[in-house]
Amino acid sequence: MIQYLAIENGKIIVEKGDDFLDKKIIWIDLMSPEEEEKILVEKTFAVELFTPQESEEIESSSKYAESEDEIGINLNFLSKEEGQYVNEPVSFILKDKLLVTQRDYEYKTFSDTYKKIRTLKPKEGNDILLTLFETRIDFDADLIENITDQITRISKGLVETNELDRDLLLKITALQESTIAIRENIVEKQRILSAILKSKFFPKDSYDMLRVMIKDVSSLLDHTSFNFERLEFLQNTFLGLIDMEQNRIIKIFTVVTVIFMPPTLIASAYGMNFNFMPELDQKWGYPFAIVLMICSSAFTLLFFKRKKWL
């Protein structure tokens, strides 16, 4: 699908299709385009779109490239699939003040940018590119805030209910993975924004906006570091509580074993097959053995309590 943004009589219009003639187009937005649509855009605007392989390259040199007449940017957008964040490539080409974007999915960043554009009234593709980055940074902030809320709920639940189960540990691990993915994505934006700040394609009056975005990105990185530290603390607390619970159970078994050791010793003594055991012929022999076993257990129990081992 091809969607474009043009300026007509000082007004911003957003249209779908390939009717580019006699229009001052400042943004071409390709979403899951057909091969014919790609060829049409390339021929009409003299640009070379990124291939899927180029968009997915992980090298820094493939993320941002600047030539004499255009800028090419490959940026990963996070999308959530089955509770996990995955990277999806989004490409940007800026040439002759025209922005060309290429993506495979409908992202909230783009829909929010379209809403902002009607108010901001951009004059060229440079403005739209910066608006897209600004909107995406706000979206990243929302992602981090969502993870922060989940961490807070887990922390409160751990304190209030003291529930220790496998699902909770897996949830903490999943949040750690999500935090890492968001941090890597933000670092990528930080590098690209720093490169844009040095670019000759952007006027000086946009530098203040770029510096603010770089500061926002830095603060988001600090927040992700704080979240990761909280998750590590929760994980260590969870494992520590499990160790304490296991130690308590082992302690109980140890105490029970020790309490029953003296009666077992007495019973073993009277179970030996010797001919001369006077107590066996006495009427009080059996009650005496029982009382002796009870007293030995009680003495051991009192000894443990005096030592404050119970």
C-alpha positions, 0 to 999 in steps of 0.5 A, a space after each residue: 500500500 502507498 500512502 503519501 502526504 502532500 501540501 496543496 494551497 498551504 494545507 496538508 493532505 493525506 492520500 492513498 494511491 499513486 497519483 503523484 502528478 502535480 503535487 508537492 509530496 513530502 512523504 511517501 509511506 509504503 506499508 507492505 508494498 507490492 513489487 510494482 509499487 516499489 518500482 513505481 516509487 523508485 522510478 518516480 522519485 529517483 530513489 533506491 529502496 532498501 531490500 529486506 536483507 539490507 533492512 535487517 543488517 545489524 552492522 552500525 554502517 547499515 543503520 545509518 548511511 549518508 551520501 551527497 544527496 540522501 540519508 538512509 536509515 534502518 531502524 528496528 521497531 519493537 512489536 509484541 508477539 506472544 508476550 515477548 518483544 521482537 524487532 521489526 525493520 523500518 526503513 527511512 530515506 530522505 532525499 531532496 526534502 522528501 521522506 520515504 518510509 518502508 514498513 511491513 506493519 501498522 505501528 502506533 508511532 505512524 498513526 500518532 504521527 499522522 495525527 500530529 502532522 495536521 497540527 504541526 503542519 510540516 513543510 518538508 520530509 525532514 520535519 516528518 522524520 524528526 516527528 516520527 523519531 520524537 513520537 517513537 521515543 514517547 512510545 518507548 517511554 510508555 513501554 518502559 513505564 509499563 514494565 516499571 508498573 509490572 515490576 512494582 506489582 510483582 514486588 508488592 505481591 512478593 511482599 504481601 502474599 509471599 508466593 514463591 512459584 515457578 511462574 513468578 520467576 519466569 515472569 521476572 526473567 521475561 521482563 529482564 529479556 524485554 528490558 534488554 530488548 528495549 534498551 538495545 532498541 533505544 541505544 540504536 536510536 541514540 546512535 542515529 540521532 547523534 549522526 543526524 545531529 551532525 548531518 548537513 541535511 538538517 537546518 540549525 533550527 532543528 538542532 535544539 529539538 535533536 538535542 532534547 530527543 538525545 537527552 530524552 533517550 539518555 534518560 530512558 537508558 537510565 530508566 532501563 538500567 534502573 528497571 534491570 537493577 530492580 529485576 535483578 534485586 527481585 530475582 535475588 530476593 525470590 531465590 533468597 526466599 526459596 533458599 530460606 524456605 528450603 533451609 526451614 524444611 531441612 531444619 524441621 526434618 533435621 530436628 525431627 530426626 535428632 529428636 527420635 534418635 535417643 528413643 531409637 537407640 533405646 529401642 535398639 538396645 533392648 532389641 539385642 538378643 543377649 541372654 542376660 537382660 534383667 529388665 526383660 523379666 521384670 513387669 516394669 521393664 516395658 513401661 520403663 523403656 517407654 518412659 525412658 524413650 519419652 524422656 529422652 525425646 523431651 530432653 532433646 526437644 528442651 535442649 533445642 529450645 534452650 539453644 533457640 534452634 527452634 
